[in-house]
Amino acid sequence: SQLDNGDAGQEGKHQEADIRLDPNWTPAPSCFCRNSTAATRFLQAELDLSARLRMLTFGETVRYIYDPLDYAWNTHRCYVETYCHGGQNVLFLGMNPGPFGMAQTGVPFGEVKFVRDWLKITGEVGRPAVEHPKRRITGLACTQSEVSGARFWGFFQELCGEPGNFFRHCFVHNLCPLVFMGESGKNLTPPELPAAERDTLLSHCDTTLCQVVTALGVSLVIGVGKVAEQRARRALSEAGFSIRVEGIMHPSPRNPLANKGWASVVRTKLEELGVLSMLTK
């Protein structure tokens, strides 16, 4: 990031009704020195999206924006280059980073314990240019657990045993890479943004989803939550893709049904979709 971290609180107060991510930011090109692998194509699509989203403006509802593809690039790249490869035909699609998941680690649903201890992701995590004082980024040292991420990766750890048994057939990605927060630090998902801002944001994300699906060559997209499922189905259909789109329940603690046995519900759904047998250790 090109902005000064020195006084995040004061910087945030000056951004009254027009928040724009720094348009002068450019990604480090070090990951593109290799041949054009699935991981390289995937990373390029993500960085192109990040650059386009930096040109968008958001009104007074949004006071803080974090982009893990900027400050958590090292760990995110480690995740992609380790686990993204040809032959994966299932893409699990989340909506956007959680404040104690990907926002901290650069990994979708990236609850710190599972990212560090199961996925074995390493790397330095920086900080956003402007941080909310109650939502500091501490990277892999973060002690706050994210329930959604713990449920998601905990389920697949128990099911698959080793990460390789999951990533042999599957990969995990978020539709939108940005974290949005209000003045109080409350997390705002893209559907909670004002309609015009939401639609512009997600139109860019839809375009990149199509690029990602092409780069990975997947045949099944599984939306994690209804919103991700519906958005993927619409975006891929309108772009002319004949790719199967399904969905599983979101593991968020905001969802009362998820608090009553999310793992059992998802296991049954994956069995119905024909995915469970691919993952059983």
Buried (B, 14 or more C-beta within 10 A) or exposed (E): BEBEBEEBEEBBEEBEEEBEBEEEBEBEEEBEEEEEBBBBBBBBBBBBBBBBBBEBEBEEBBBBBBBBBBBBBBBBBBBBBBBBBEEBBBBBBBBBBBBBBBBBBBBBBBBBBBBBEBBEBEBEBBBBBBBBEEBEBEBBEBEEEBBBBBBBBBBBBEBBEEBEBBBBBBBBBBBBBBBBBBEEBBBBBBEEBEEEBBEBBBEBBBBBBBBBBBBBEBEBBBBBBBBBBEBBBEBBEEBEBEBBBBBBBBBBEEBEEBEEEBBEBBBEBBEEBEBBEBBEE
